[in-house]
Amino acid sequence: MKIILFTVSVLLFTNCRSQHSNQSLFEELNEKVGDKTYPKIDAIVVEQNNKIVLEEYFNGFTKDSLHDLRSSFKSITSLLAGIAIDKKLISLEDKLGRFFPELKHEGKRNISVQNLLEMRSGLNCEEFYDIGPECETEMSRSNDWIAFCLGVDLIREPGVKWSYNSNEPMLVGEIITRASGMSVMEFAKRNLFQPLGIDNYRWTVSPKGTGMTAGSFYMKPADMLKIIELVKHKGNWKGSQIVSEDWIKKSTTCNIDIAFSFTSFSKIPDAKYESARYGFFWYRENLHYKEINTEVLFASGNGGQYMMFLPAYNATVVFTGSNYGNWRGKLPFEILLKYIIPSLK
């Protein structure tokens, strides 16, 4: 009996020490956000083993505030494409010519749905390396966003080169609209948002009523967490299969090397860097810092919008931020490595 009591005491002591250590890390993190060491971090939510372990809001944002997801919404568009494929409305092999009879350019007509999802359509837009041309701004100023996207020059064979842009998720959204017979907004509501219990959000809409599927969608961080939890659970939500496990696996495999490290641009010292890889509007990157050696799957948006899954820790993480157009939008990777992952051990 004494041995048993001693063992229990040791376990309780160890658990208490671990909890105290985690709390100290989170307190330090809050201080660093508060003193602007990490400026313009608007929300951090962490869930592990189906339990919220951290939920903090800053800079006037609250739990009920809608935040602009920017390009992290592209990963939600990937889920919508998967649902449409599960319903056999579209396939990865389908070409633009099937959905856009008005498109006369033969090369463009042969761009596949998979080319779009991989950002390898060959259309002349580039928004990642500042090479250009950056098409999203011009598109948003046009009256017909889809006509603009279809009008972009084809400069290379589809499927050859990764070139990050907003045209391709816009075309995926329009394909879903034309294949389903309903707006992408209604399709998302019926097939993704309602099943997840997401009912407070705001679309950005074109002058012709087209929902923006490349970004500028407003959602609560708690609902962003539902999205990445759905991915963690392989498309299943509380016993209901919202999108197939096969699609989650296929879309998040991420085999395209993009010659860019998010960890590197967070400027964390002493971290080892590897290029992130791209899938169907999702990223993966290996993380190496001190004793940490793990992988993160994530959606990314300008300013610091992230939905992350850490498989080795059974944990999901959401960040929102307002560091638009600068390297500080990658600061969540430093926070992840210095504070969040160590607290999950």
C-alpha positions, 0 to 999 in steps of 0.5 A: 500500500505504501508503494502504491501511495508513493507512486500516486504521489510521484505521479501527482507531483509530476502532473502538478509540476508539468501543469505549472510549467505549462502555465508559466509558458502561457503566462510568459507568452501573454506577456510577450504579446502584451508588450509587443514582442509579438505585435498584432497577434489577435487570437491564439486557441490551442486544443489537445486531446479534445480539450482547450488548453489555451484560448486568448484574445488581444487587441480588442478582439474577443471570442465572438469577433469575426476575423478576416481569414485571408488566404487561409480560406483557400484550405476551406475551399479545398474541403468544399472541392472534396465534398463536391468530388465525394458527391461525384459532381466533379473530379480531379481530372475534369477540365475547365472546358467542361464547366466554362463553355464560353472559354475558347482558348484550347490550352486553358480548356485543358487545365484540370481541377487538380492543376487548380488545386495544386496552383499549377494551372500555368496561368500568369499570376504569382502572389507568393515571391513578389515576382508577379503579376499579382492578380488579386487586386486587379480581379477585385476591382473588376465587375466580373471576377470569374471572367477576369480569372479566365482571361489571364494569359496562359504562359506555361503547360499546366501541371509543371510549375507551382505559382501561388495565386488567388485565381485558381481557388476562385475558379474552383469555387465557380466550378462547384457553383456550376456543378452543383447548381447553387452558389458556392455560398449555399453549397458551403452552408449546406455541406460544411458550415451547418454540419459543423455548427458554424452560423456566424460568418461573412463572405466577401462577394463580387459585384455579380454576387460571386462568393470569394473562395480565395480569402477575405472570409470572416469567421470566429477563431473557435470556428476556425478550430472546428475546421482544423479539428475536422481535418484532424479527425479525417473528415469526421465530425461527431460521428458524421463523415462530412468529407471523405477520409480519402480526400483528407489524405489526398489533399493534405499529402503535400508533395510540392516543394515550394522553396520557402520556409515559414519557420525561417521567415519567423526569424526564430534563432537556432532553428533548422529550416526545411522548405514547406510543401504544398498539397491541395491548398494546404501546407506542411512543414517539418519543424526543427528547434532544440529537441523539437522535431515534428511536422505541422499541417496548416492553412496560411493567410496574410497577416498571420491567419493559421489553422494548424494540426500537429499530428505527433501531439494530437493538437490543433492550433489557431492564430489570427493576426493583423501583421499584413504584408510583412514577415511578422505574419510568420511570428506564430511559428516562433510562438509555436516552437518556443511556447506552444509545443513545449507546453504540449509535452 
